[in-house]
Structures are given as structure tokens and as C-alpha cells.
Amino acid sequence: MAERRPKRIRSVEYGLKKKGYDQARGKCRVNIGEAFQRWRDLRELLGLKLDADVALFLLDRCATMFHTASRSISFCPICQCL
């Protein structure tokens, strides 16, 4: 069996920097709850690599559907166009 390396001792500065990165990343996270597995399945089905790409795909699709379905509404809440 391979030998284990001893744990690396990190500096205090490294810990503070990592904590800051983790907090910043946490601010842009969205909890989609039960839809998580469907989200992953859709991402795989579409062949997308990033969750941001799935979000853009869904927003674009929703905007397209809204525009084709309701020509009488003067303001689109999705893309905020007139």
C-alpha cells in the first residue's frame, strides 16, 4: 500500500484567504433542492460542462417561449425588454 504523506501545516494567512474565498463562493450559490438531480440530468443530456451554461440555456428558452406565447404583453419580465 502506498505511504501516506503527513498533513501539510498551513499558515494562518492561507486559512484566512481560503475562508474569504469560501465566503465569496457561497454568496453566488443557489439551493435548488429537489430539482438538483433533474438539473444534473439536463446538464448531461445537453452536453454542457458548467452549471452557468444550464442556467443560460433555461433563461434563453424561457424568454423565447414567453415572447412567442404572449405578443400582447408590452414588457417581458425575463429579459426586461419592451
N, CA, C and O atoms as a Maestro MAE file, in Angstrom:
{
 s_m_m2io_version
 :::
 2.0.0
}

f_m_ct {
 s_m_title
 :::
 protein
 m_atom[328] {
  # First column is atom index #
  i_m_mmod_type
  r_m_x_coord
  r_m_y_coord
  r_m_z_coord
  i_m_residue_number
  s_m_chain_name
  s_m_pdb_residue_name
  s_m_pdb_atom_name
  i_m_atomic_number
  :::
  1 25 0.840 -1.179 0.000 1 A "MET " " N  " 7
  2 3 0.000 0.000 0.000 1 A "MET " " CA " 6
  3 2 0.886 1.244 0.000 1 A "MET " " C  " 6
  4 15 1.960 1.251 0.601 1 A "MET " " O  " 8
  5 25 0.441 2.262 -0.658 2 A "ALA " " N  " 7
  6 3 1.229 3.492 -0.764 2 A "ALA " " CA " 6
  7 2 1.352 4.175 0.591 2 A "ALA " " C  " 6
  8 15 0.444 4.141 1.421 2 A "ALA " " O  " 8
  9 25 2.501 4.789 0.778 3 A "GLU " " N  " 7
  10 3 2.723 5.508 2.029 3 A "GLU " " CA " 6
  11 2 1.947 6.813 2.021 3 A "GLU " " C  " 6
  12 15 1.835 7.485 0.996 3 A "GLU " " O  " 8
  13 25 1.426 7.150 3.164 4 A "ARG " " N  " 7
  14 3 0.690 8.407 3.296 4 A "ARG " " CA " 6
  15 2 1.649 9.531 3.619 4 A "ARG " " C  " 6
  16 15 2.592 9.380 4.397 4 A "ARG " " O  " 8
  17 25 1.378 10.654 2.998 5 A "ARG " " N  " 7
  18 3 2.175 11.843 3.308 5 A "ARG " " CA " 6
  19 2 1.630 12.479 4.579 5 A "ARG " " C  " 6
  20 15 0.432 12.409 4.852 5 A "ARG " " O  " 8
  21 25 2.503 13.092 5.348 6 A "PRO " " N  " 7
  22 3 1.995 13.803 6.534 6 A "PRO " " CA " 6
  23 2 1.183 15.024 6.105 6 A "PRO " " C  " 6
  24 15 1.435 15.618 5.057 6 A "PRO " " O  " 8
  25 25 0.201 15.386 6.936 7 A "LYS " " N  " 7
  26 3 -0.619 16.552 6.625 7 A "LYS " " CA " 6
  27 2 0.238 17.802 6.553 7 A "LYS " " C  " 6
  28 15 1.153 18.006 7.351 7 A "LYS " " O  " 8
  29 25 -0.085 18.626 5.580 8 A "ARG " " N  " 7
  30 3 0.649 19.874 5.398 8 A "ARG " " CA " 6
  31 2 0.145 20.892 6.423 8 A "ARG " " C  " 6
  32 15 -1.061 21.066 6.600 8 A "ARG " " O  " 8
  33 25 1.056 21.541 7.074 9 A "ILE " " N  " 7
  34 3 0.691 22.581 8.033 9 A "ILE " " CA " 6
  35 2 0.557 23.893 7.269 9 A "ILE " " C  " 6
  36 15 1.512 24.375 6.659 9 A "ILE " " O  " 8
  37 25 -0.640 24.458 7.313 10 A "ARG " " N  " 7
  38 3 -0.927 25.688 6.573 10 A "ARG " " CA " 6
  39 2 -0.730 26.908 7.471 10 A "ARG " " C  " 6
  40 15 -0.871 26.834 8.692 10 A "ARG " " O  " 8
  41 25 -0.406 28.009 6.847 11 A "SER " " N  " 7
  42 3 -0.214 29.243 7.603 11 A "SER " " CA " 6
  43 2 -1.568 29.863 7.941 11 A "SER " " C  " 6
  44 15 -2.591 29.516 7.350 11 A "SER " " O  " 8
  45 25 -1.554 30.763 8.879 12 A "VAL " " N  " 7
  46 3 -2.763 31.479 9.271 12 A "VAL " " CA " 6
  47 2 -3.266 32.318 8.103 12 A "VAL " " C  " 6
  48 15 -4.472 32.415 7.875 12 A "VAL " " O  " 8
  49 25 -2.342 32.920 7.368 13 A "GLU " " N  " 7
  50 3 -2.721 33.739 6.214 13 A "GLU " " CA " 6
  51 2 -3.460 32.897 5.174 13 A "GLU " " C  " 6
  52 15 -4.449 33.340 4.590 13 A "GLU " " O  " 8
  53 25 -2.969 31.682 4.952 14 A "TYR " " N  " 7
  54 3 -3.610 30.784 3.997 14 A "TYR " " CA " 6
  55 2 -5.041 30.473 4.448 14 A "TYR " " C  " 6
  56 15 -5.971 30.487 3.640 14 A "TYR " " O  " 8
  57 25 -5.205 30.198 5.725 15 A "GLY " " N  " 7
  58 3 -6.530 29.887 6.263 15 A "GLY " " CA " 6
  59 2 -7.501 31.038 6.100 15 A "GLY " " C  " 6
  60 15 -8.660 30.834 5.737 15 A "GLY " " O  " 8
  61 25 -7.030 32.255 6.369 16 A "LEU " " N  " 7
  62 3 -7.893 33.428 6.222 16 A "LEU " " CA " 6
  63 2 -8.259 33.671 4.762 16 A "LEU " " C  " 6
  64 15 -9.396 34.019 4.442 16 A "LEU " " O  " 8
  65 25 -7.282 33.481 3.889 17 A "LYS " " N  " 7
  66 3 -7.530 33.666 2.459 17 A "LYS " " CA " 6
  67 2 -8.551 32.643 1.956 17 A "LYS " " C  " 6
  68 15 -9.466 32.983 1.206 17 A "LYS " " O  " 8
  69 25 -8.385 31.393 2.376 18 A "LYS " " N  " 7
  70 3 -9.305 30.329 1.967 18 A "LYS " " CA " 6
  71 2 -10.709 30.602 2.497 18 A "LYS " " C  " 6
  72 15 -11.692 30.392 1.786 18 A "LYS " " O  " 8
  73 25 -10.806 31.061 3.720 19 A "LYS " " N  " 7
  74 3 -12.111 31.368 4.300 19 A "LYS " " CA " 6
  75 2 -12.799 32.476 3.504 19 A "LYS " " C  " 6
  76 15 -14.006 32.418 3.271 19 A "LYS " " O  " 8
  77 25 -12.036 33.479 3.090 20 A "GLY " " N  " 7
  78 3 -12.587 34.557 2.270 20 A "GLY " " CA " 6
  79 2 -13.089 34.055 0.930 20 A "GLY " " C  " 6
  80 15 -14.155 34.465 0.470 20 A "GLY " " O  " 8
  81 25 -12.318 33.160 0.291 21 A "TYR " " N  " 7
  82 3 -12.743 32.576 -0.988 21 A "TYR " " CA " 6
  83 2 -14.023 31.763 -0.810 21 A "TYR " " C  " 6
  84 15 -14.938 31.846 -1.630 21 A "TYR " " O  " 8
  85 25 -14.083 30.983 0.261 22 A "ASP " " N  " 7
  86 3 -15.261 30.154 0.517 22 A "ASP " " CA " 6
  87 2 -16.502 31.011 0.749 22 A "ASP " " C  " 6
  88 15 -17.586 30.674 0.272 22 A "ASP " " O  " 8
  89 25 -16.351 32.113 1.478 23 A "GLN " " N  " 7
  90 3 -17.487 33.001 1.721 23 A "GLN " " CA " 6
  91 2 -17.955 33.661 0.432 23 A "GLN " " C  " 6
  92 15 -19.157 33.781 0.199 23 A "GLN " " O  " 8
  93 25 -17.024 34.087 -0.400 24 A "ALA " " N  " 7
  94 3 -17.384 34.715 -1.673 24 A "ALA " " CA " 6
  95 2 -18.099 33.717 -2.577 24 A "ALA " " C  " 6
  96 15 -19.082 34.065 -3.231 24 A "ALA " " O  " 8
  97 25 -17.618 32.495 -2.618 25 A "ARG " " N  " 7
  98 3 -18.253 31.463 -3.440 25 A "ARG " " CA " 6
  99 2 -19.652 31.143 -2.912 25 A "ARG " " C  " 6
  100 15 -20.568 30.886 -3.693 25 A "ARG " " O  " 8
  101 25 -19.813 31.159 -1.609 26 A "GLY " " N  " 7
  102 3 -21.112 30.869 -1.004 26 A "GLY " " CA " 6
  103 2 -22.171 31.904 -1.326 26 A "GLY " " C  " 6
  104 15 -23.361 31.591 -1.314 26 A "GLY " " O  " 8
  105 25 -21.764 33.131 -1.613 27 A "LYS " " N  " 7
  106 3 -22.723 34.192 -1.916 27 A "LYS " " CA " 6
  107 2 -23.393 34.006 -3.267 27 A "LYS " " C  " 6
  108 15 -24.477 34.546 -3.489 27 A "LYS " " O  " 8
  109 25 -22.779 33.258 -4.173 28 A "CYS " " N  " 7
  110 3 -23.359 33.083 -5.508 28 A "CYS " " CA " 6
  111 2 -24.008 31.712 -5.672 28 A "CYS " " C  " 6
  112 15 -24.416 31.357 -6.778 28 A "CYS " " O  " 8
  113 25 -24.109 30.955 -4.622 29 A "ARG " " N  " 7
  114 3 -24.722 29.634 -4.700 29 A "ARG " " CA " 6
  115 2 -26.237 29.743 -4.603 29 A "ARG " " C  " 6
  116 15 -26.780 30.624 -3.937 29 A "ARG " " O  " 8
  117 25 -26.897 28.822 -5.288 30 A "VAL " " N  " 7
  118 3 -28.353 28.755 -5.270 30 A "VAL " " CA " 6
  119 2 -28.739 27.336 -4.882 30 A "VAL " " C  " 6
  120 15 -28.247 26.373 -5.470 30 A "VAL " " O  " 8
  121 25 -29.614 27.206 -3.900 31 A "ASN " " N  " 7
  122 3 -30.088 25.895 -3.484 31 A "ASN " " CA " 6
  123 2 -31.326 25.549 -4.301 31 A "ASN " " C  " 6
  124 15 -32.358 26.206 -4.165 31 A "ASN " " O  " 8
  125 25 -31.234 24.524 -5.149 32 A "ILE " " N  " 7
  126 3 -32.371 24.146 -5.985 32 A "ILE " " CA " 6
  127 2 -33.097 22.921 -5.436 32 A "ILE " " C  " 6
  128 15 -33.999 22.385 -6.078 32 A "ILE " " O  " 8
  129 25 -32.699 22.486 -4.251 33 A "GLY " " N  " 7
  130 3 -33.415 21.438 -3.530 33 A "GLY " " CA " 6
  131 2 -33.648 20.169 -4.324 33 A "GLY " " C  " 6
  132 15 -32.708 19.558 -4.832 33 A "GLY " " O  " 8
  133 25 -34.919 19.775 -4.426 34 A "GLU " " N  " 7
  134 3 -35.295 18.523 -5.074 34 A "GLU " " CA " 6
  135 2 -34.984 18.510 -6.566 34 A "GLU " " C  " 6
  136 15 -34.898 17.437 -7.164 34 A "GLU " " O  " 8
  137 25 -34.814 19.668 -7.171 35 A "ALA " " N  " 7
  138 3 -34.556 19.751 -8.612 35 A "ALA " " CA " 6
  139 2 -33.101 19.457 -8.962 35 A "ALA " " C  " 6
  140 15 -32.743 19.445 -10.140 35 A "ALA " " O  " 8
  141 25 -32.261 19.222 -7.964 36 A "PHE " " N  " 7
  142 3 -30.834 19.042 -8.211 36 A "PHE " " CA " 6
  143 2 -30.551 17.910 -9.191 36 A "PHE " " C  " 6
  144 15 -29.772 18.091 -10.127 36 A "PHE " " O  " 8
  145 25 -31.165 16.753 -8.997 37 A "GLN " " N  " 7
  146 3 -30.893 15.613 -9.881 37 A "GLN " " CA " 6
  147 2 -31.383 15.895 -11.298 37 A "GLN " " C  " 6
  148 15 -30.719 15.531 -12.268 37 A "GLN " " O  " 8
  149 25 -32.536 16.539 -11.423 38 A "ARG " " N  " 7
  150 3 -33.036 16.900 -12.752 38 A "ARG " " CA " 6
  151 2 -32.087 17.874 -13.434 38 A "ARG " " C  " 6
  152 15 -31.850 17.782 -14.639 38 A "ARG " " O  " 8
  153 25 -31.543 18.809 -12.657 39 A "TRP " " N  " 7
  154 3 -30.581 19.786 -13.181 39 A "TRP " " CA " 6
  155 2 -29.354 19.070 -13.745 39 A "TRP " " C  " 6
  156 15 -28.911 19.364 -14.855 39 A "TRP " " O  " 8
  157 25 -28.811 18.130 -12.971 40 A "ARG " " N  " 7
  158 3 -27.631 17.372 -13.405 40 A "ARG " " CA " 6
  159 2 -27.943 16.530 -14.644 40 A "ARG " " C  " 6
  160 15 -27.125 16.437 -15.560 40 A "ARG " " O  " 8
  161 25 -29.128 15.920 -14.665 41 A "ASP " " N  " 7
  162 3 -29.522 15.111 -15.824 41 A "ASP " " CA " 6
  163 2 -29.628 15.975 -17.071 41 A "ASP " " C  " 6
  164 15 -29.187 15.570 -18.147 41 A "ASP " " O  " 8
  165 25 -30.209 17.163 -16.935 42 A "LEU " " N  " 7
  166 3 -30.340 18.072 -18.071 42 A "LEU " " CA " 6
  167 2 -28.967 18.524 -18.554 42 A "LEU " " C  " 6
  168 15 -28.716 18.579 -19.758 42 A "LEU " " O  " 8
  169 25 -28.089 18.845 -17.626 43 A "ARG " " N  " 7
  170 3 -26.734 19.274 -17.987 43 A "ARG " " CA " 6
  171 2 -26.022 18.187 -18.787 43 A "ARG " " C  " 6
  172 15 -25.352 18.470 -19.780 43 A "ARG " " O  " 8
  173 25 -26.172 16.953 -18.345 44 A "GLU " " N  " 7
  174 3 -25.542 15.836 -19.047 44 A "GLU " " CA " 6
  175 2 -26.198 15.613 -20.413 44 A "GLU " " C  " 6
  176 15 -25.505 15.386 -21.404 44 A "GLU " " O  " 8
  177 25 -27.523 15.677 -20.465 45 A "LEU " " N  " 7
  178 3 -28.256 15.472 -21.717 45 A "LEU " " CA " 6
  179 2 -27.865 16.503 -22.772 45 A "LEU " " C  " 6
  180 15 -27.720 16.169 -23.948 45 A "LEU " " O  " 8
  181 25 -27.695 17.751 -22.353 46 A "LEU " " N  " 7
  182 3 -27.336 18.829 -23.272 46 A "LEU " " CA " 6
  183 2 -25.840 18.858 -23.581 46 A "LEU " " C  " 6
  184 15 -25.409 19.543 -24.508 46 A "LEU " " O  " 8
  185 25 -25.057 18.121 -22.811 47 A "GLY " " N  " 7
  186 3 -23.615 18.089 -23.025 47 A "GLY " " CA " 6
  187 2 -22.923 19.355 -22.557 47 A "GLY " " C  " 6
  188 15 -21.894 19.748 -23.107 47 A "GLY " " O  " 8
  189 25 -23.485 19.992 -21.546 48 A "LEU " " N  " 7
  190 3 -22.906 21.226 -21.021 48 A "LEU " " CA " 6
  191 2 -21.960 20.898 -19.877 48 A "LEU " " C  " 6
  192 15 -22.175 19.935 -19.141 48 A "LEU " " O  " 8
  193 25 -20.917 21.697 -19.730 49 A "LYS " " N  " 7
  194 3 -19.923 21.443 -18.690 49 A "LYS " " CA " 6
  195 2 -20.180 22.250 -17.419 49 A "LYS " " C  " 6
  196 15 -19.860 21.800 -16.319 49 A "LYS " " O  " 8
  197 25 -20.755 23.438 -17.572 50 A "LEU " " N  " 7
  198 3 -20.918 24.333 -16.427 50 A "LEU " " CA " 6
  199 2 -22.386 24.513 -16.057 50 A "LEU " " C  " 6
  200 15 -23.264 24.510 -16.920 50 A "LEU " " O  " 8
  201 25 -22.633 24.667 -14.764 51 A "ASP " " N  " 7
  202 3 -23.986 24.965 -14.308 51 A "ASP " " CA " 6
  203 2 -24.458 26.309 -14.846 51 A "ASP " " C  " 6
  204 15 -25.649 26.501 -15.091 51 A "ASP " " O  " 8
  205 25 -23.526 27.236 -15.029 52 A "ALA " " N  " 7
  206 3 -23.882 28.545 -15.582 52 A "ALA " " CA " 6
  207 2 -24.426 28.404 -17.001 52 A "ALA " " C  " 6
  208 15 -25.315 29.155 -17.404 52 A "ALA " " O  " 8
  209 25 -23.900 27.449 -17.755 53 A "ASP " " N  " 7
  210 3 -24.400 27.207 -19.112 53 A "ASP " " CA " 6
  211 2 -25.830 26.676 -19.086 53 A "ASP " " C  " 6
  212 15 -26.642 27.039 -19.937 53 A "ASP " " O  " 8
  213 25 -26.140 25.820 -18.118 54 A "VAL " " N  " 7
  214 3 -27.504 25.305 -17.979 54 A "VAL " " CA " 6
  215 2 -28.448 26.451 -17.630 54 A "VAL " " C  " 6
  216 15 -29.544 26.548 -18.183 54 A "VAL " " O  " 8
  217 25 -28.026 27.312 -16.720 55 A "ALA " " N  " 7
  218 3 -28.856 28.450 -16.329 55 A "ALA " " CA " 6
  219 2 -29.137 29.356 -17.523 55 A "ALA " " C  " 6
  220 15 -30.275 29.781 -17.725 55 A "ALA " " O  " 8
  221 25 -28.112 29.654 -18.314 56 A "LEU " " N  " 7
  222 3 -28.308 30.494 -19.503 56 A "LEU " " CA " 6
  223 2 -29.223 29.825 -20.518 56 A "LEU " " C  " 6
  224 15 -30.073 30.483 -21.119 56 A "LEU " " O  " 8
  225 25 -29.054 28.526 -20.710 57 A "PHE " " N  " 7
  226 3 -29.920 27.790 -21.625 57 A "PHE " " CA " 6
  227 2 -31.379 27.908 -21.189 57 A "PHE " " C  " 6
  228 15 -32.254 28.199 -22.004 57 A "PHE " " O  " 8
  229 25 -31.634 27.681 -19.905 58 A "LEU " " N  " 7
  230 3 -33.006 27.730 -19.403 58 A "LEU " " CA " 6
  231 2 -33.587 29.138 -19.477 58 A "LEU " " C  " 6
  232 15 -34.760 29.299 -19.814 58 A "LEU " " O  " 8
  233 25 -32.794 30.153 -19.169 59 A "LEU " " N  " 7
  234 3 -33.279 31.531 -19.269 59 A "LEU " " CA " 6
  235 2 -33.590 31.903 -20.714 59 A "LEU " " C  " 6
  236 15 -34.613 32.529 -20.991 59 A "LEU " " O  " 8
  237 25 -32.713 31.519 -21.628 60 A "ASP " " N  " 7
  238 3 -32.952 31.800 -23.047 60 A "ASP " " CA " 6
  239 2 -34.200 31.083 -23.538 60 A "ASP " " C  " 6
  240 15 -35.007 31.652 -24.273 60 A "ASP " " O  " 8
  241 25 -34.349 29.847 -23.132 61 A "ARG " " N  " 7
  242 3 -35.524 29.061 -23.543 61 A "ARG " " CA " 6
  243 2 -36.801 29.681 -22.991 61 A "ARG " " C  " 6
  244 15 -37.803 29.791 -23.697 61 A "ARG " " O  " 8
  245 25 -36.757 30.079 -21.746 62 A "CYS " " N  " 7
  246 3 -37.926 30.693 -21.113 62 A "CYS " " CA " 6
  247 2 -38.273 32.013 -21.795 62 A "CYS " " C  " 6
  248 15 -39.447 32.289 -22.043 62 A "CYS " " O  " 8
  249 25 -37.279 32.822 -22.099 63 A "ALA " " N  " 7
  250 3 -37.517 34.104 -22.767 63 A "ALA " " CA " 6
  251 2 -38.111 33.888 -24.150 63 A "ALA " " C  " 6
  252 15 -39.021 34.611 -24.556 63 A "ALA " " O  " 8
  253 25 -37.604 32.901 -24.874 64 A "THR " " N  " 7
  254 3 -38.126 32.600 -26.206 64 A "THR " " CA " 6
  255 2 -39.581 32.164 -26.125 64 A "THR " " C  " 6
  256 15 -40.413 32.609 -26.915 64 A "THR " " O  " 8
  257 25 -39.885 31.300 -25.176 65 A "MET " " N  " 7
  258 3 -41.259 30.826 -25.012 65 A "MET " " CA " 6
  259 2 -42.183 31.974 -24.632 65 A "MET " " C  " 6
  260 15 -43.312 32.050 -25.117 65 A "MET " " O  " 8
  261 25 -41.711 32.864 -23.771 66 A "PHE " " N  " 7
  262 3 -42.531 33.991 -23.338 66 A "PHE " " CA " 6
  263 2 -42.830 34.912 -24.511 66 A "PHE " " C  " 6
  264 15 -43.964 35.361 -24.677 66 A "PHE " " O  " 8
  265 25 -41.823 35.195 -25.321 67 A "HIS " " N  " 7
  266 3 -42.003 36.105 -26.453 67 A "HIS " " CA " 6
  267 2 -42.935 35.529 -27.510 67 A "HIS " " C  " 6
  268 15 -43.713 36.272 -28.109 67 A "HIS " " O  " 8
  269 25 -42.875 34.238 -27.748 68 A "THR " " N  " 7
  270 3 -43.734 33.646 -28.773 68 A "THR " " CA " 6
  271 2 -45.150 33.433 -28.265 68 A "THR " " C  " 6
  272 15 -46.093 33.424 -29.056 68 A "THR " " O  " 8
  273 25 -45.316 33.261 -26.959 69 A "ALA " " N  " 7
  274 3 -46.637 32.965 -26.406 69 A "ALA " " CA " 6
  275 2 -47.476 34.206 -26.160 69 A "ALA " " C  " 6
  276 15 -48.701 34.143 -26.261 69 A "ALA " " O  " 8
  277 25 -46.860 35.314 -25.846 70 A "SER " " N  " 7
  278 3 -47.657 36.481 -25.463 70 A "SER " " CA " 6
  279 2 -47.148 37.743 -26.145 70 A "SER " " C  " 6
  280 15 -46.322 38.465 -25.588 70 A "SER " " O  " 8
  281 25 -47.627 37.999 -27.315 71 A "ARG " " N  " 7
  282 3 -47.250 39.217 -28.046 71 A "ARG " " CA " 6
  283 2 -47.997 40.438 -27.514 71 A "ARG " " C  " 6
  284 15 -47.595 41.572 -27.769 71 A "ARG " " O  " 8
  285 25 -49.086 40.208 -26.774 72 A "SER " " N  " 7
  286 3 -49.896 41.335 -26.306 72 A "SER " " CA " 6
  287 2 -49.306 42.028 -25.080 72 A "SER " " C  " 6
  288 15 -49.667 43.167 -24.783 72 A "SER " " O  " 8
  289 25 -48.405 41.356 -24.367 73 A "ILE " " N  " 7
  290 3 -47.798 41.959 -23.177 73 A "ILE " " CA " 6
  291 2 -46.661 42.868 -23.629 73 A "ILE " " C  " 6
  292 15 -45.833 42.474 -24.450 73 A "ILE " " O  " 8
  293 25 -46.623 44.074 -23.096 74 A "SER " " N  " 7
  294 3 -45.652 45.060 -23.573 74 A "SER " " CA " 6
  295 2 -44.294 44.976 -22.880 74 A "SER " " C  " 6
  296 15 -43.330 45.586 -23.341 74 A "SER " " O  " 8
  297 25 -44.208 44.231 -21.786 75 A "PHE " " N  " 7
  298 3 -42.946 44.166 -21.046 75 A "PHE " " CA " 6
  299 2 -42.643 42.714 -20.695 75 A "PHE " " C  " 6
  300 15 -43.488 42.025 -20.124 75 A "PHE " " O  " 8
  301 25 -41.466 42.253 -21.026 76 A "CYS " " N  " 7
  302 3 -41.053 40.881 -20.731 76 A "CYS " " CA " 6
  303 2 -40.328 40.861 -19.383 76 A "CYS " " C  " 6
  304 15 -39.272 41.481 -19.259 76 A "CYS " " O  " 8
  305 25 -40.860 40.170 -18.369 77 A "PRO " " N  " 7
  306 3 -40.205 40.141 -17.063 77 A "PRO " " CA " 6
  307 2 -38.910 39.338 -17.049 77 A "PRO " " C  " 6
  308 15 -38.120 39.461 -16.113 77 A "PRO " " O  " 8
  309 25 -38.683 38.528 -18.059 78 A "ILE " " N  " 7
  310 3 -37.497 37.675 -18.087 78 A "ILE " " CA " 6
  311 2 -36.279 38.444 -18.577 78 A "ILE " " C  " 6
  312 15 -35.257 38.507 -17.894 78 A "ILE " " O  " 8
  313 25 -36.395 39.027 -19.765 79 A "CYS " " N  " 7
  314 3 -35.238 39.749 -20.314 79 A "CYS " " CA " 6
  315 2 -35.408 41.264 -20.199 79 A "CYS " " C  " 6
  316 15 -34.523 42.021 -20.598 79 A "CYS " " O  " 8
  317 25 -36.529 41.702 -19.660 80 A "GLN " " N  " 7
  318 3 -36.838 43.107 -19.393 80 A "GLN " " CA " 6
  319 2 -36.798 43.967 -20.649 80 A "GLN " " C  " 6
  320 15 -36.405 45.133 -20.608 80 A "GLN " " O  " 8
  321 25 -37.211 43.374 -21.762 81 A "CYS " " N  " 7
  322 3 -37.280 44.159 -22.989 81 A "CYS " " CA " 6
  323 2 -38.720 44.615 -23.211 81 A "CYS " " C  " 6
  324 15 -39.651 44.086 -22.603 81 A "CYS " " O  " 8
  325 25 -38.885 45.566 -24.057 82 A "LEU " " N  " 7
  326 3 -40.221 46.073 -24.375 82 A "LEU " " CA " 6
  327 2 -40.781 45.385 -25.586 82 A "LEU " " C  " 6
  328 15 -41.900 45.683 -26.003 82 A "LEU " " O  " 8
  :::
 }
 m_bond[327] {
  # First column is bond index #
  i_m_from
  i_m_to
  i_m_order
  :::
  1 1 2 1
  2 2 3 1
  3 3 4 2
  4 3 5 1
  5 5 6 1
  6 6 7 1
  7 7 8 2
  8 7 9 1
  9 9 10 1
  10 10 11 1
  11 11 12 2
  12 11 13 1
  13 13 14 1
  14 14 15 1
  15 15 16 2
  16 15 17 1
  17 17 18 1
  18 18 19 1
  19 19 20 2
  20 19 21 1
  21 21 22 1
  22 22 23 1
  23 23 24 2
  24 23 25 1
  25 25 26 1
  26 26 27 1
  27 27 28 2
  28 27 29 1
  29 29 30 1
  30 30 31 1
  31 31 32 2
  32 31 33 1
  33 33 34 1
  34 34 35 1
  35 35 36 2
  36 35 37 1
  37 37 38 1
  38 38 39 1
  39 39 40 2
  40 39 41 1
  41 41 42 1
  42 42 43 1
  43 43 44 2
  44 43 45 1
  45 45 46 1
  46 46 47 1
  47 47 48 2
  48 47 49 1
  49 49 50 1
  50 50 51 1
  51 51 52 2
  52 51 53 1
  53 53 54 1
  54 54 55 1
  55 55 56 2
  56 55 57 1
  57 57 58 1
  58 58 59 1
  59 59 60 2
  60 59 61 1
  61 61 62 1
  62 62 63 1
  63 63 64 2
  64 63 65 1
  65 65 66 1
  66 66 67 1
  67 67 68 2
  68 67 69 1
  69 69 70 1
  70 70 71 1
  71 71 72 2
  72 71 73 1
  73 73 74 1
  74 74 75 1
  75 75 76 2
  76 75 77 1
  77 77 78 1
  78 78 79 1
  79 79 80 2
  80 79 81 1
  81 81 82 1
  82 82 83 1
  83 83 84 2
  84 83 85 1
  85 85 86 1
  86 86 87 1
  87 87 88 2
  88 87 89 1
  89 89 90 1
  90 90 91 1
  91 91 92 2
  92 91 93 1
  93 93 94 1
  94 94 95 1
  95 95 96 2
  96 95 97 1
  97 97 98 1
  98 98 99 1
  99 99 100 2
  100 99 101 1
  101 101 102 1
  102 102 103 1
  103 103 104 2
  104 103 105 1
  105 105 106 1
  106 106 107 1
  107 107 108 2
  108 107 109 1
  109 109 110 1
  110 110 111 1
  111 111 112 2
  112 111 113 1
  113 113 114 1
  114 114 115 1
  115 115 116 2
  116 115 117 1
  117 117 118 1
  118 118 119 1
  119 119 120 2
  120 119 121 1
  121 121 122 1
  122 122 123 1
  123 123 124 2
  124 123 125 1
  125 125 126 1
  126 126 127 1
  127 127 128 2
  128 127 129 1
  129 129 130 1
  130 130 131 1
  131 131 132 2
  132 131 133 1
  133 133 134 1
  134 134 135 1
  135 135 136 2
  136 135 137 1
  137 137 138 1
  138 138 139 1
  139 139 140 2
  140 139 141 1
  141 141 142 1
  142 142 143 1
  143 143 144 2
  144 143 145 1
  145 145 146 1
  146 146 147 1
  147 147 148 2
  148 147 149 1
  149 149 150 1
  150 150 151 1
  151 151 152 2
  152 151 153 1
  153 153 154 1
  154 154 155 1
  155 155 156 2
  156 155 157 1
  157 157 158 1
  158 158 159 1
  159 159 160 2
  160 159 161 1
  161 161 162 1
  162 162 163 1
  163 163 164 2
  164 163 165 1
  165 165 166 1
  166 166 167 1
  167 167 168 2
  168 167 169 1
  169 169 170 1
  170 170 171 1
  171 171 172 2
  172 171 173 1
  173 173 174 1
  174 174 175 1
  175 175 176 2
  176 175 177 1
  177 177 178 1
  178 178 179 1
  179 179 180 2
  180 179 181 1
  181 181 182 1
  182 182 183 1
  183 183 184 2
  184 183 185 1
  185 185 186 1
  186 186 187 1
  187 187 188 2
  188 187 189 1
  189 189 190 1
  190 190 191 1
  191 191 192 2
  192 191 193 1
  193 193 194 1
  194 194 195 1
  195 195 196 2
  196 195 197 1
  197 197 198 1
  198 198 199 1
  199 199 200 2
  200 199 201 1
  201 201 202 1
  202 202 203 1
  203 203 204 2
  204 203 205 1
  205 205 206 1
  206 206 207 1
  207 207 208 2
  208 207 209 1
  209 209 210 1
  210 210 211 1
  211 211 212 2
  212 211 213 1
  213 213 214 1
  214 214 215 1
  215 215 216 2
  216 215 217 1
  217 217 218 1
  218 218 219 1
  219 219 220 2
  220 219 221 1
  221 221 222 1
  222 222 223 1
  223 223 224 2
  224 223 225 1
  225 225 226 1
  226 226 227 1
  227 227 228 2
  228 227 229 1
  229 229 230 1
  230 230 231 1
  231 231 232 2
  232 231 233 1
  233 233 234 1
  234 234 235 1
  235 235 236 2
  236 235 237 1
  237 237 238 1
  238 238 239 1
  239 239 240 2
  240 239 241 1
  241 241 242 1
  242 242 243 1
  243 243 244 2
  244 243 245 1
  245 245 246 1
  246 246 247 1
  247 247 248 2
  248 247 249 1
  249 249 250 1
  250 250 251 1
  251 251 252 2
  252 251 253 1
  253 253 254 1
  254 254 255 1
  255 255 256 2
  256 255 257 1
  257 257 258 1
  258 258 259 1
  259 259 260 2
  260 259 261 1
  261 261 262 1
  262 262 263 1
  263 263 264 2
  264 263 265 1
  265 265 266 1
  266 266 267 1
  267 267 268 2
  268 267 269 1
  269 269 270 1
  270 270 271 1
  271 271 272 2
  272 271 273 1
  273 273 274 1
  274 274 275 1
  275 275 276 2
  276 275 277 1
  277 277 278 1
  278 278 279 1
  279 279 280 2
  280 279 281 1
  281 281 282 1
  282 282 283 1
  283 283 284 2
  284 283 285 1
  285 285 286 1
  286 286 287 1
  287 287 288 2
  288 287 289 1
  289 289 290 1
  290 290 291 1
  291 291 292 2
  292 291 293 1
  293 293 294 1
  294 294 295 1
  295 295 296 2
  296 295 297 1
  297 297 298 1
  298 298 299 1
  299 299 300 2
  300 299 301 1
  301 301 302 1
  302 302 303 1
  303 303 304 2
  304 303 305 1
  305 305 306 1
  306 306 307 1
  307 307 308 2
  308 307 309 1
  309 309 310 1
  310 310 311 1
  311 311 312 2
  312 311 313 1
  313 313 314 1
  314 314 315 1
  315 315 316 2
  316 315 317 1
  317 317 318 1
  318 318 319 1
  319 319 320 2
  320 319 321 1
  321 321 322 1
  322 322 323 1
  323 323 324 2
  324 323 325 1
  325 325 326 1
  326 326 327 1
  327 327 328 2
  :::
 }
}
